[in-house]
Amino acid sequence: MIVGSDKEKTDALKKLIYMIQNGEKVGQGMLMYVIRFLLPSSDHTLKKTLLIFWEVVPKTNAQGKLLQEMILVCDAYRKDLQHPNEFVRGSTLRFLCKLKEPELLEPLMPSIIGCLEHRHSYVRRNAVCAIFTIYRNFEFLIPDAPELVSNFLEGEQDASCKRNAFMMLLHVDQARALDYLSGCIDQVAQFGDILQLIIVELIYKVSEICTWLRLKGAELTLPFSSTFLCLAKFYSAVSLSM
């Protein structure tokens, strides 16, 4: 695994992944070989294979504590989050969505947030997905995520990025999602299908809440009335555009 071409290293790493998935244990010596001789590689195929390796390899010891070697891995992925190639950044962000160790994610948070301002939409939309997943699993790592994504949504132009951001607000902060929708209700007919479908999901969620309140005998307050007016305008705009 140490010597040879990038293809040979990739093939050897794939065999190691198969061994781990079949229950074989990886010693610390082998882990250090991977870190020293494979992790610094700039080959994109090898980098993608490494993402799978770090996903499946045990990252804690028998006592449940994070392996010291993972600190080196964390630093390597911090550099990948600042990589000039957008696909390296994007694939790294997608990988981080699968991590279950907050100790690994915490030092990466500034770099993840910084990817929201990247010039390529591929990086930005994966950054939103990473923030959404991390907030859902480890809210304490990024408690201001709804506000951060709401501000991002206000200035974003790419449809797929807006869709991911709105979807996050739909699930974690519907009030902010409604605020955004009410502010751009006149432009919804020009929204792409992927964003309009998420807005329709919001309509159903709000409608279910209001139906539940009526069943409980509660009166709908002014904010709810304003919400229905906003959603009705959206429905009309979309219907006229079809």
Secondary structure, DSSP 8 states (H G I E B T S, - for coil): --SS-HHHHHHHHHHHHHHHHTT----HHHHHHIIIIITT---HHHHHHHHHHHHHS--B-TTS-B-THHHHHHHHHHHHTT-SSHHHHHHHHHHHTT---HHHHGGGHHHHHHGGG-SSHHHHHHHHHHHHHHHHH-GGG-TTHHHHHHHHHHH---HHHHHHHHHHHHHH-HHHHHHHHHHSGGGGGGS-HHHHHHHHHHHHHHHHHHHHHHHTT----HHHHHHHHHHHHHHHHHHHH-
